[in-house]
Amino acid sequence: MDWTLEVVILPVSDIMQFSPDDGGTFFGFADPDGNTWAIQELKVREEKPLIPVEHRGRLGAPTD
């Protein structure tokens, strides 16, 4: 299977902090199809990543 990567620069919202607690900071954007997305900062992932480093290579994610 051949993959093509297209780089698209999208405008994003300002960073919004709804709470000083972990998980209370967001920003958002809309993709070219009109779908809107919210990105949430989770500082706990610095110490405990969602995908452990030893499993990233098999999922195609960088291992560093």
MISELO-81335 format. One record per atom (N, C-alpha, C, O): residue number from 1; atom name; y, x, z. Coordinates in Angstrom, 2 decimals. Layout:
num:atomo:y:x:z
NUM:CA:Y:X:Z
...
END
This chain:
num:atomo:y:x:z
1:N:-1.17:0.84:0.00
1:CA:0.00:0.00:0.00
1:C:1.24:0.89:0.00
1:O:1.34:1.81:0.81
2:N:2.16:0.63:-0.89
2:CA:3.42:1.37:-0.95
2:C:4.50:0.61:-0.19
2:O:4.62:-0.61:-0.29
3:N:5.27:1.35:0.58
3:CA:6.35:0.76:1.35
3:C:7.68:1.30:0.85
3:O:7.78:2.47:0.48
4:N:8.68:0.45:0.85
4:CA:10.03:0.86:0.49
4:C:10.94:0.52:1.65
4:O:10.90:-0.58:2.19
5:N:11.76:1.47:2.04
5:CA:12.70:1.26:3.12
5:C:14.09:1.13:2.54
5:O:14.55:1.99:1.80
6:N:14.74:0.04:2.88
6:CA:16.10:-0.19:2.42
6:C:17.02:-0.15:3.63
6:O:16.79:-0.86:4.61
7:N:18.04:0.66:3.56
7:CA:19.00:0.76:4.66
7:C:20.12:-0.24:4.41
7:O:20.75:-0.24:3.36
8:N:20.34:-1.09:5.40
8:CA:21.41:-2.10:5.32
8:C:22.27:-1.94:6.56
8:O:21.76:-1.95:7.68
9:N:23.56:-1.81:6.37
9:CA:24.49:-1.70:7.50
9:C:24.97:-3.11:7.84
9:O:25.54:-3.81:7.00
10:N:24.72:-3.51:9.08
10:CA:25.06:-4.85:9.53
10:C:26.13:-4.79:10.63
10:O:26.08:-3.91:11.48
11:N:27.06:-5.70:10.61
11:CA:28.00:-5.76:11.73
11:C:27.29:-6.30:12.97
11:O:26.43:-7.19:12.87
12:N:27.64:-5.77:14.12
12:CA:27.04:-6.22:15.38
12:C:28.14:-6.72:16.31
12:O:29.32:-6.39:16.14
13:N:27.74:-7.51:17.28
13:CA:28.71:-8.04:18.24
13:C:29.11:-6.95:19.23
13:O:28.51:-5.87:19.28
14:N:30.10:-7.24:20.01
14:CA:30.44:-6.36:21.13
14:C:29.29:-6.42:22.14
14:O:28.54:-7.39:22.17
15:N:29.18:-5.39:22.95
15:CA:28.18:-5.41:24.03
15:C:28.66:-6.39:25.09
15:O:29.80:-6.35:25.53
16:N:27.75:-7.28:25.49
16:CA:28.07:-8.31:26.48
16:C:27.24:-8.07:27.73
16:O:26.02:-7.95:27.65
17:N:27.90:-8.00:28.88
17:CA:27.17:-7.85:30.13
17:C:27.30:-9.14:30.91
17:O:28.37:-9.47:31.43
18:N:26.19:-9.87:30.99
18:CA:26.17:-11.14:31.71
18:C:25.88:-10.92:33.19
18:O:26.24:-11.75:34.03
19:N:25.23:-9.80:33.49
19:CA:24.87:-9.47:34.85
19:C:24.76:-7.95:34.97
19:O:24.33:-7.30:34.02
20:N:25.14:-7.38:36.11
20:CA:24.96:-5.93:36.29
20:C:23.50:-5.56:36.53
20:O:23.15:-4.38:36.49
21:N:22.65:-6.54:36.77
21:CA:21.23:-6.27:36.97
21:C:20.58:-5.82:35.67
21:O:21.11:-6.08:34.59
22:N:19.44:-5.14:35.79
22:CA:18.71:-4.71:34.60
22:C:18.35:-5.92:33.76
22:O:17.86:-6.92:34.29
23:N:18.57:-5.84:32.48
23:CA:18.29:-6.97:31.59
23:C:19.47:-7.88:31.34
23:O:19.35:-8.87:30.63
24:N:20.61:-7.56:31.94
24:CA:21.77:-8.43:31.81
24:C:22.75:-8.02:30.73
24:O:23.82:-8.62:30.61
25:N:22.40:-6.99:29.92
25:CA:23.30:-6.48:28.88
25:C:22.69:-6.72:27.51
25:O:21.52:-6.41:27.28
26:N:23.49:-7.27:26.59
26:CA:23.02:-7.66:25.26
26:C:24.03:-7.29:24.19
26:O:25.21:-7.07:24.48
27:N:23.56:-7.21:22.94
27:CA:24.43:-7.30:21.77
27:C:23.65:-8.07:20.73
27:O:22.43:-8.23:20.86
28:N:24.31:-8.55:19.70
28:CA:23.63:-9.37:18.70
28:C:24.06:-9.03:17.29
28:O:25.06:-8.35:17.07
29:N:23.28:-9.53:16.34
29:CA:23.60:-9.36:14.93
29:C:22.87:-10.42:14.13
29:O:21.96:-11.07:14.64
30:N:23.28:-10.60:12.89
30:CA:22.61:-11.51:11.95
30:C:22.06:-10.67:10.81
30:O:22.75:-9.80:10.29
31:N:20.80:-10.94:10.42
31:CA:20.20:-10.19:9.31
31:C:20.61:-10.82:7.98
31:O:21.23:-11.88:7.97
32:N:20.29:-10.17:6.87
32:CA:20.72:-10.69:5.56
32:C:20.19:-12.09:5.23
32:O:20.75:-12.78:4.38
33:N:19.11:-12.51:5.90
33:CA:18.58:-13.85:5.67
33:C:19.27:-14.91:6.52
33:O:18.97:-16.10:6.39
34:N:20.19:-14.48:7.39
34:CA:20.91:-15.43:8.22
34:C:20.29:-15.65:9.60
34:O:20.81:-16.44:10.39
35:N:19.19:-14.96:9.89
35:CA:18.59:-15.06:11.22
35:C:19.45:-14.28:12.21
35:O:19.95:-13.20:11.88
36:N:19.64:-14.83:13.40
36:CA:20.42:-14.13:14.42
36:C:19.48:-13.51:15.44
36:O:18.45:-14.08:15.79
37:N:19.87:-12.34:15.93
37:CA:19.04:-11.58:16.85
37:C:19.87:-11.14:18.04
37:O:21.05:-10.82:17.90
38:N:19.26:-11.14:19.21
38:CA:19.88:-10.62:20.43
38:C:19.05:-9.44:20.90
38:O:17.83:-9.54:21.02
39:N:19.70:-8.32:21.17
39:CA:19.04:-7.12:21.66
39:C:19.39:-6.96:23.13
39:O:20.57:-6.92:23.49
40:N:18.37:-6.87:23.96
40:CA:18.55:-6.78:25.41
40:C:18.24:-5.37:25.90
40:O:17.22:-4.79:25.53
41:N:19.11:-4.82:26.74
41:CA:18.86:-3.51:27.33
41:C:17.98:-3.69:28.56
41:O:18.30:-4.46:29.47
42:N:16.87:-2.97:28.57
42:CA:15.98:-2.95:29.73
42:C:15.81:-1.50:30.18
42:O:15.03:-0.74:29.59
43:N:16.53:-1.13:31.21
43:CA:16.48:0.25:31.69
43:C:15.11:0.61:32.26
43:O:14.74:1.78:32.28
44:N:14.36:-0.38:32.73
44:CA:13.02:-0.13:33.27
44:C:12.11:0.48:32.21
44:O:11.15:1.17:32.56
45:N:12.40:0.25:30.91
45:CA:11.58:0.81:29.84
45:C:11.73:2.31:29.70
45:O:10.89:2.96:29.06
46:N:12.78:2.90:30.28
46:CA:12.92:4.35:30.26
46:C:11.77:5.00:31.02
46:O:11.23:6.01:30.58
47:N:11.40:4.41:32.14
47:CA:10.34:4.96:32.97
47:C:8.97:4.38:32.63
47:O:7.96:5.06:32.78
48:N:8.94:3.14:32.18
48:CA:7.68:2.48:31.87
48:C:7.81:1.82:30.49
48:O:8.10:0.63:30.40
49:N:7.58:2.59:29.40
49:CA:7.75:2.04:28.05
49:C:6.75:0.93:27.76
49:O:5.64:0.92:28.29
50:N:7.15:0.00:26.91
50:CA:6.29:-1.11:26.52
50:C:5.04:-0.60:25.81
50:O:3.94:-1.09:26.07
51:N:5.20:0.38:24.91
51:CA:4.07:1.01:24.23
51:C:3.95:2.42:24.81
51:O:4.82:3.25:24.55
52:N:2.89:2.71:25.58
52:CA:2.75:4.05:26.15
52:C:2.73:5.12:25.06
52:O:2.24:4.89:23.95
53:N:3.27:6.28:25.38
53:CA:3.40:7.37:24.42
53:C:2.06:7.69:23.77
53:O:2.00:7.93:22.56
54:N:0.98:7.71:24.54
54:CA:-0.33:8.08:23.99
54:C:-0.86:7.08:22.97
54:O:-1.82:7.39:22.26
55:N:-0.28:5.89:22.89
55:CA:-0.73:4.87:21.93
55:C:0.21:4.69:20.74
55:O:-0.12:3.93:19.83
56:N:1.34:5.36:20.72
56:CA:2.34:5.15:19.67
56:C:1.89:5.59:18.29
56:O:2.19:4.92:17.31
57:N:1.18:6.70:18.17
57:CA:0.77:7.22:16.87
57:C:-0.06:6.23:16.08
57:O:0.13:6.10:14.87
58:N:-0.96:5.51:16.73
58:CA:-1.81:4.56:15.99
58:C:-1.05:3.31:15.56
58:O:-1.52:2.57:14.70
59:N:0.12:3.08:16.14
59:CA:0.94:1.93:15.74
59:C:2.03:2.33:14.76
59:O:2.82:1.48:14.33
60:N:2.08:3.60:14.40
60:CA:3.07:4.06:13.44
60:C:4.40:4.45:14.05
60:O:5.32:4.83:13.34
61:N:4.51:4.35:15.38
61:CA:5.76:4.71:16.05
61:C:5.76:6.20:16.34
61:O:4.71:6.81:16.48
62:N:6.95:6.79:16.42
62:CA:7.02:8.22:16.75
62:C:6.38:8.51:18.10
62:O:6.43:7.67:19.01
63:N:5.77:9.66:18.24
63:CA:5.10:10.02:19.48
63:C:5.94:10.89:20.39
63:O:5.48:11.29:21.45
64:N:7.18:11.20:20.00
64:CA:8.02:12.04:20.86
64:C:8.87:11.22:21.78
64:O:9.63:11.77:22.58
END
